[in-house]
Amino acid sequence: MGDKEINYSLEEIIDEGVDFGDLWYSSSSDEVLDNAEDENGSPFNGIAYETYANGMLRYFSIYKNGFQHGLTHEFYESGKTKSKQLMERGQIIGKKISWYENGEIKSIGEYENGIELNYQEWDENGNLAVSRVLSEICDNYKLLNLRREQRKNEQTDLN
Protein backbone atom coordinates (compact mmCIF):
# COMPACT_ATOMS: atom_id res chain seq x y z
CA MET A 1 0.00 0.00 0.00
CA GLY A 2 2.95 2.31 0.31
CA ASP A 3 4.71 4.44 2.87
CA LYS A 4 1.49 6.16 3.99
CA GLU A 5 0.25 2.92 5.55
CA ILE A 6 0.56 2.60 9.29
CA ASN A 7 -0.21 -0.63 11.11
CA TYR A 8 -2.41 -0.33 14.17
CA SER A 9 -3.21 -2.99 16.72
CA LEU A 10 -6.82 -3.67 17.70
CA GLU A 11 -6.09 -2.25 21.14
CA GLU A 12 -4.71 1.00 19.68
CA ILE A 13 -7.74 1.40 17.43
CA ILE A 14 -10.21 0.83 20.27
CA ASP A 15 -8.22 2.96 22.75
CA GLU A 16 -7.48 5.88 20.41
CA GLY A 17 -10.45 5.63 18.07
CA VAL A 18 -14.14 6.44 18.22
CA ASP A 19 -16.95 4.01 17.43
CA PHE A 20 -18.48 5.24 14.17
CA GLY A 21 -21.91 4.97 15.79
CA ASP A 22 -20.93 7.84 18.09
CA LEU A 23 -20.22 10.18 15.16
CA TRP A 24 -22.60 12.29 13.08
CA TYR A 25 -22.99 13.23 9.43
CA SER A 26 -23.27 16.85 8.34
CA SER A 27 -26.71 17.68 6.95
CA SER A 28 -25.14 19.34 3.91
CA SER A 29 -22.40 16.88 2.84
CA ASP A 30 -20.71 13.54 3.55
CA GLU A 31 -18.60 15.25 6.18
CA VAL A 32 -18.38 13.35 9.48
CA LEU A 33 -18.77 15.37 12.68
CA ASP A 34 -17.70 14.68 16.25
CA ASN A 35 -21.09 15.84 17.56
CA ALA A 36 -24.51 16.79 16.23
CA GLU A 37 -24.63 20.03 14.23
CA ASP A 38 -27.10 21.59 16.66
CA GLU A 39 -24.66 20.76 19.47
CA ASN A 40 -21.73 22.55 17.81
CA GLY A 41 -20.37 19.47 16.07
CA SER A 42 -17.13 20.02 14.23
CA PRO A 43 -15.33 17.98 11.54
CA PHE A 44 -14.01 14.74 13.02
CA ASN A 45 -10.26 14.10 13.19
CA GLY A 46 -8.96 10.72 14.26
CA ILE A 47 -9.68 7.02 13.89
CA ALA A 48 -13.25 5.78 13.48
CA TYR A 49 -14.09 2.10 13.68
CA GLU A 50 -16.92 -0.41 13.80
CA THR A 51 -16.95 -3.88 15.30
CA TYR A 52 -18.89 -7.07 14.67
CA ALA A 53 -21.24 -8.42 17.35
CA ASN A 54 -18.43 -10.78 18.45
CA GLY A 55 -16.16 -7.79 19.19
CA MET A 56 -13.91 -8.32 16.18
CA LEU A 57 -13.04 -5.25 14.16
CA ARG A 58 -15.21 -4.70 11.06
CA TYR A 59 -13.17 -1.75 9.78
CA PHE A 60 -11.27 1.34 10.77
CA SER A 61 -10.60 4.52 8.88
CA ILE A 62 -8.57 7.63 9.54
CA TYR A 63 -10.38 10.95 9.25
CA LYS A 64 -9.05 14.46 8.79
CA ASN A 65 -11.31 17.51 8.72
CA GLY A 66 -14.39 15.29 8.56
CA PHE A 67 -13.34 13.13 5.60
CA GLN A 68 -11.51 9.83 5.25
CA HIS A 69 -7.86 10.73 4.86
CA GLY A 70 -5.38 7.90 5.24
CA LEU A 71 -5.73 4.16 5.60
CA THR A 72 -9.11 2.44 5.52
CA HIS A 73 -8.87 -1.23 6.47
CA GLU A 74 -11.81 -3.68 6.37
CA PHE A 75 -11.87 -7.10 8.03
CA TYR A 76 -13.87 -10.29 7.83
CA GLU A 77 -15.56 -11.41 11.03
CA SER A 78 -12.74 -13.95 11.39
CA GLY A 79 -10.27 -11.06 11.70
CA LYS A 80 -8.68 -11.62 8.30
CA THR A 81 -8.17 -8.62 6.05
CA LYS A 82 -10.99 -7.97 3.57
CA SER A 83 -9.67 -4.79 1.90
CA LYS A 84 -7.22 -1.92 2.24
CA GLN A 85 -7.17 1.44 0.55
CA LEU A 86 -5.75 4.90 1.04
CA MET A 87 -8.07 7.87 1.07
CA GLU A 88 -7.40 11.56 0.54
CA ARG A 89 -10.12 14.09 1.29
CA GLY A 90 -12.72 11.33 1.10
CA GLN A 91 -11.52 9.95 -2.25
CA ILE A 92 -9.63 6.74 -2.99
CA ILE A 93 -6.03 7.25 -4.12
CA GLY A 94 -3.54 4.63 -5.23
CA LYS A 95 -4.34 0.93 -4.97
CA LYS A 96 -7.35 -0.67 -3.36
CA ILE A 97 -6.82 -4.35 -2.74
CA SER A 98 -9.54 -6.79 -1.69
CA TRP A 99 -9.03 -10.37 -0.55
CA TYR A 100 -11.18 -13.45 -0.23
CA GLU A 101 -11.39 -14.75 3.31
CA ASN A 102 -8.95 -17.54 2.36
CA GLY A 103 -6.29 -14.88 1.73
CA GLU A 104 -6.36 -15.01 -2.06
CA ILE A 105 -6.59 -11.67 -3.85
CA LYS A 106 -10.11 -10.88 -5.01
CA SER A 107 -9.50 -7.55 -6.74
CA ILE A 108 -7.00 -4.78 -7.33
CA GLY A 109 -7.94 -1.34 -8.51
CA GLU A 110 -5.90 1.81 -9.02
CA TYR A 111 -7.46 5.17 -8.34
CA GLU A 112 -6.64 8.83 -8.71
CA ASN A 113 -8.74 11.54 -7.10
CA GLY A 114 -11.46 8.96 -6.48
CA ILE A 115 -11.61 7.87 -10.14
CA GLU A 116 -10.93 4.25 -11.04
CA LEU A 117 -8.03 4.08 -13.51
CA ASN A 118 -8.00 0.30 -13.84
CA TYR A 119 -9.50 -2.70 -12.10
CA GLN A 120 -9.03 -6.46 -12.11
CA GLU A 121 -11.09 -9.06 -10.26
CA TRP A 122 -10.52 -12.80 -9.93
CA ASP A 123 -12.96 -15.55 -9.04
CA GLU A 124 -12.33 -17.84 -6.07
CA ASN A 125 -10.40 -20.22 -8.34
CA GLY A 126 -7.95 -17.49 -9.37
CA ASN A 127 -9.38 -16.96 -12.85
CA LEU A 128 -9.53 -13.39 -14.10
CA ALA A 129 -13.24 -12.49 -14.16
CA VAL A 130 -13.21 -8.73 -14.73
CA SER A 131 -10.63 -6.41 -16.26
CA ARG A 132 -11.23 -2.81 -17.18
CA VAL A 133 -9.27 0.36 -17.87
CA LEU A 134 -10.53 3.94 -17.83
CA SER A 135 -11.27 4.99 -21.40
CA GLU A 136 -10.61 8.48 -22.73
CA ILE A 137 -14.18 8.60 -24.07
CA CYS A 138 -15.69 7.92 -20.64
CA ASP A 139 -17.26 10.73 -18.59
CA ASN A 140 -15.04 9.74 -15.65
CA TYR A 141 -11.97 10.51 -17.78
CA LYS A 142 -13.22 14.07 -18.22
CA LEU A 143 -13.92 14.27 -14.48
CA LEU A 144 -10.41 12.99 -13.74
CA ASN A 145 -8.85 15.71 -15.89
CA LEU A 146 -11.01 18.31 -14.16
CA ARG A 147 -9.90 17.07 -10.73
CA ARG A 148 -6.26 17.02 -11.87
CA GLU A 149 -6.58 20.65 -12.94
CA GLN A 150 -8.22 21.57 -9.62
CA ARG A 151 -5.40 19.88 -7.67
CA LYS A 152 -2.81 21.63 -9.84
CA ASN A 153 -4.45 24.99 -9.12
CA GLU A 154 -4.60 24.20 -5.39
CA GLN A 155 -0.88 23.43 -5.39
CA THR A 156 -0.14 26.65 -7.28
CA ASP A 157 -2.19 28.63 -4.75
CA LEU A 158 -0.19 27.09 -1.88
CA ASN A 159 3.16 28.20 -3.34
C-alpha positions as CSV (number, residue, x, y, z in Angstrom):
1,M,0.0,0.0,0.0
2,G,3.0,2.3,0.3
3,D,4.7,4.4,2.9
4,K,1.5,6.2,4.0
5,E,0.2,2.9,5.5
6,I,0.6,2.6,9.3
7,N,-0.2,-0.6,11.1
8,Y,-2.4,-0.3,14.2
9,S,-3.2,-3.0,16.7
10,L,-6.8,-3.7,17.7
11,E,-6.1,-2.3,21.1
12,E,-4.7,1.0,19.7
13,I,-7.7,1.4,17.4
14,I,-10.2,0.8,20.3
15,D,-8.2,3.0,22.8
16,E,-7.5,5.9,20.4
17,G,-10.5,5.6,18.1
18,V,-14.1,6.4,18.2
19,D,-16.9,4.0,17.4
20,F,-18.5,5.2,14.2
21,G,-21.9,5.0,15.8
22,D,-20.9,7.8,18.1
23,L,-20.2,10.2,15.2
24,W,-22.6,12.3,13.1
25,Y,-23.0,13.2,9.4
26,S,-23.3,16.8,8.3
27,S,-26.7,17.7,6.9
28,S,-25.1,19.3,3.9
29,S,-22.4,16.9,2.8
30,D,-20.7,13.5,3.5
31,E,-18.6,15.2,6.2
32,V,-18.4,13.4,9.5
33,L,-18.8,15.4,12.7
34,D,-17.7,14.7,16.3
35,N,-21.1,15.8,17.6
36,A,-24.5,16.8,16.2
37,E,-24.6,20.0,14.2
38,D,-27.1,21.6,16.7
39,E,-24.7,20.8,19.5
40,N,-21.7,22.6,17.8
41,G,-20.4,19.5,16.1
42,S,-17.1,20.0,14.2
43,P,-15.3,18.0,11.5
44,F,-14.0,14.7,13.0
45,N,-10.3,14.1,13.2
46,G,-9.0,10.7,14.3
47,I,-9.7,7.0,13.9
48,A,-13.2,5.8,13.5
49,Y,-14.1,2.1,13.7
50,E,-16.9,-0.4,13.8
51,T,-17.0,-3.9,15.3
52,Y,-18.9,-7.1,14.7
53,A,-21.2,-8.4,17.4
54,N,-18.4,-10.8,18.4
55,G,-16.2,-7.8,19.2
56,M,-13.9,-8.3,16.2
57,L,-13.0,-5.3,14.2
58,R,-15.2,-4.7,11.1
59,Y,-13.2,-1.8,9.8
60,F,-11.3,1.3,10.8
61,S,-10.6,4.5,8.9
62,I,-8.6,7.6,9.5
63,Y,-10.4,11.0,9.2
64,K,-9.1,14.5,8.8
65,N,-11.3,17.5,8.7
66,G,-14.4,15.3,8.6
67,F,-13.3,13.1,5.6
68,Q,-11.5,9.8,5.2
69,H,-7.9,10.7,4.9
70,G,-5.4,7.9,5.2
71,L,-5.7,4.2,5.6
72,T,-9.1,2.4,5.5
73,H,-8.9,-1.2,6.5
74,E,-11.8,-3.7,6.4
75,F,-11.9,-7.1,8.0
76,Y,-13.9,-10.3,7.8
77,E,-15.6,-11.4,11.0
78,S,-12.7,-13.9,11.4
79,G,-10.3,-11.1,11.7
80,K,-8.7,-11.6,8.3
81,T,-8.2,-8.6,6.0
82,K,-11.0,-8.0,3.6
83,S,-9.7,-4.8,1.9
84,K,-7.2,-1.9,2.2
85,Q,-7.2,1.4,0.5
86,L,-5.8,4.9,1.0
87,M,-8.1,7.9,1.1
88,E,-7.4,11.6,0.5
89,R,-10.1,14.1,1.3
90,G,-12.7,11.3,1.1
91,Q,-11.5,10.0,-2.3
92,I,-9.6,6.7,-3.0
93,I,-6.0,7.2,-4.1
94,G,-3.5,4.6,-5.2
95,K,-4.3,0.9,-5.0
96,K,-7.3,-0.7,-3.4
97,I,-6.8,-4.4,-2.7
98,S,-9.5,-6.8,-1.7
99,W,-9.0,-10.4,-0.5
100,Y,-11.2,-13.4,-0.2
101,E,-11.4,-14.8,3.3
102,N,-9.0,-17.5,2.4
103,G,-6.3,-14.9,1.7
104,E,-6.4,-15.0,-2.1
105,I,-6.6,-11.7,-3.8
106,K,-10.1,-10.9,-5.0
107,S,-9.5,-7.6,-6.7
108,I,-7.0,-4.8,-7.3
109,G,-7.9,-1.3,-8.5
110,E,-5.9,1.8,-9.0
111,Y,-7.5,5.2,-8.3
112,E,-6.6,8.8,-8.7
113,N,-8.7,11.5,-7.1
114,G,-11.5,9.0,-6.5
115,I,-11.6,7.9,-10.1
116,E,-10.9,4.3,-11.0
117,L,-8.0,4.1,-13.5
118,N,-8.0,0.3,-13.8
119,Y,-9.5,-2.7,-12.1
120,Q,-9.0,-6.5,-12.1
121,E,-11.1,-9.1,-10.3
122,W,-10.5,-12.8,-9.9
123,D,-13.0,-15.5,-9.0
124,E,-12.3,-17.8,-6.1
125,N,-10.4,-20.2,-8.3
126,G,-7.9,-17.5,-9.4
127,N,-9.4,-17.0,-12.9
128,L,-9.5,-13.4,-14.1
129,A,-13.2,-12.5,-14.2
130,V,-13.2,-8.7,-14.7
131,S,-10.6,-6.4,-16.3
132,R,-11.2,-2.8,-17.2
133,V,-9.3,0.4,-17.9
134,L,-10.5,3.9,-17.8
135,S,-11.3,5.0,-21.4
136,E,-10.6,8.5,-22.7
137,I,-14.2,8.6,-24.1
138,C,-15.7,7.9,-20.6
139,D,-17.3,10.7,-18.6
140,N,-15.0,9.7,-15.6
141,Y,-12.0,10.5,-17.8
142,K,-13.2,14.1,-18.2
143,L,-13.9,14.3,-14.5
144,L,-10.4,13.0,-13.7
145,N,-8.8,15.7,-15.9
146,L,-11.0,18.3,-14.2
147,R,-9.9,17.1,-10.7
148,R,-6.3,17.0,-11.9
149,E,-6.6,20.6,-12.9
150,Q,-8.2,21.6,-9.6
151,R,-5.4,19.9,-7.7
152,K,-2.8,21.6,-9.8
153,N,-4.5,25.0,-9.1
154,E,-4.6,24.2,-5.4
155,Q,-0.9,23.4,-5.4
156,T,-0.1,26.6,-7.3
157,D,-2.2,28.6,-4.7
158,L,-0.2,27.1,-1.9
159,N,3.2,28.2,-3.3
